[in-house]
Amino acid sequence: MKRDFKRKLESLGELYEVTEQFLEAHSVESAVRFPVHLAMEELFVNMVKYNPGVTTDIDVRVEVASPDNVTVTLVDEGGVEFDVTAARDVDTEAPLDDRTPGGLGLHLIQNLADTLEYEYQDGRGKVIFTKRSGNDDV
C-alpha cells in the first residue's frame, strides 16, 4: 500500500481505515496490527504537530512480508529534522506529578518496534519501522 495523507489530524481516521483494510486483506495477525497502528498514529501526529507551517502531504507505505511481518515507511517532505531513533530521557518510574510532558510516545515506539530507522536529507525525513509477531511487548 502506498498512499499520501493530508497533513492534518483529521486524516488519522482515514489512515487507520485504509491501513486496517490492507492488513486484513493480507491476513496480518492482530498481534502485529495493533502495534503497527499505534506506531503509525504516533509518528503521523508528531509530523503534523511539529511541522505546522508545512503543507505537503505525508507519504505512507505499508509492506507485508508475511502475516507476521510488516514494514511501514512515513515520508515527511519539508519537515524539520527530528530523529525518532535518538534515546529519550524518560523516567517511566517517576510519579505522574514529577514527569515532564512529551517523549513517552517515541519511547513506546522505540520499545515496540522490532526495527526503527530514521533518515533526513534535503528537508525530507523518512521513518521506517518493522513489526513482527513474537514480540510480547504489547
N, C-alpha and C positions, 0 to 999 in steps of 0.2 A: 504494500500500500504506500503510495506517495501522494501527499496532499498538502496544499497550503491552507492555513487558517488565519483569519483576520486577527490582528494583534489587539485583542480586547478580551476581557474576562468572560464576556457573554459567549465566546467561542468554545468555552470548556464543555458545554453540553454536547455540542456537535462533535468535538474532538473525542469525547467519551463514546458517543453512539457509533461513529464511523469506525473507531478502533475496535470496539466490542464486536461489531458485526464481522469485521475482518478476522479477529482472533477466534470467534466462534466458528466461522466458515473453515478455518484451518484446524479445528478441534484442539485448540490450545487449552491446556489444563487450567482449571480455576486457580490452582496454587501459583500459577505464573501470571495469569491475567490480572489479579488484584494488585500485586506489586508493580506491574507494568503501568497500570492506570494511575496508581499513586505517584510513581516517579514522574510520569509524563505530566501529570497535573502540576506538581510542584515546580518542575523545570519551566513549563509553559508560563505559569503565573509569575515566576521570577523574571522571565524575559519581558513580559508585559509591564510588570511593576517597576523594574529598574531601568527601563528604556522608554520613558514616557513621551519623548519627542520623536521617536522612530515610528514610521507609518507603514513600513513594509510588512508583508505577511510573514508568518513563521512557517517554515517548511518542516513537515513531519513525515518521516519514513519509518515504516514498521516492516520488519522482515521476520518470517517464521522459518527457522531452520528445521524444526520438528515441533510436535505438540508440547514439548517441554523445554524449548529453547527459542527465545525471542530477542531480537536486537532492535532498538529504537534509536533513531537519529533525529535531533532537532537542530535546525539551522536558523540562525538569527542574523540577518543582514542589517548592518548599521548599528548594532548594539555596542555597548561598551564592553571591554574585556572583563570577564568575571569567571575565574577558574573554579568550576564546581568540584574539582578534584582536590583542591587545597584543603589541608587539615583545618578544621574549625575548633576554636576553643569553646567547647560546650560541656558544661558540667551537668550531666543528667541526674546527678545525685543531690544537687542543691535544692533547697526548698523553693517553691514557686516564687515567693516574695523576693528571693535573693537573685533570681535569674534576670539576665538582660534579654529582652525580646530579640528574636532573629537567630538564624543559624540552625535551628533544630530540624527544619525540613531538609536542608542539604546534608546534615549529619545522618538523618534517616536514610536518604538515598545512598550515601556513601556506604552504609552498612547493609542496605537492602539489595543493591545491585550486585551481580556477580562480577561484572567489569564496568568501569566508568572511565571515559576518556573525554578530554576537552582539547579543542584546537581553536586558535584565534589567529587570523591573518587578514590584514587589509580591511578591518571593520566587519569581518564575518566570523561569528562564533559558531562552533559546532560541538554539540554534546552527543556522545554515543554511549549507550548503556546496554548491557545484556542481562537478561534474567533467565535463569534455568531452574527447573524444579530440583528438589533435593536440598534446597536451602531452607532451613527451618526457621529463619528469622521472622517470618510473618505469622 
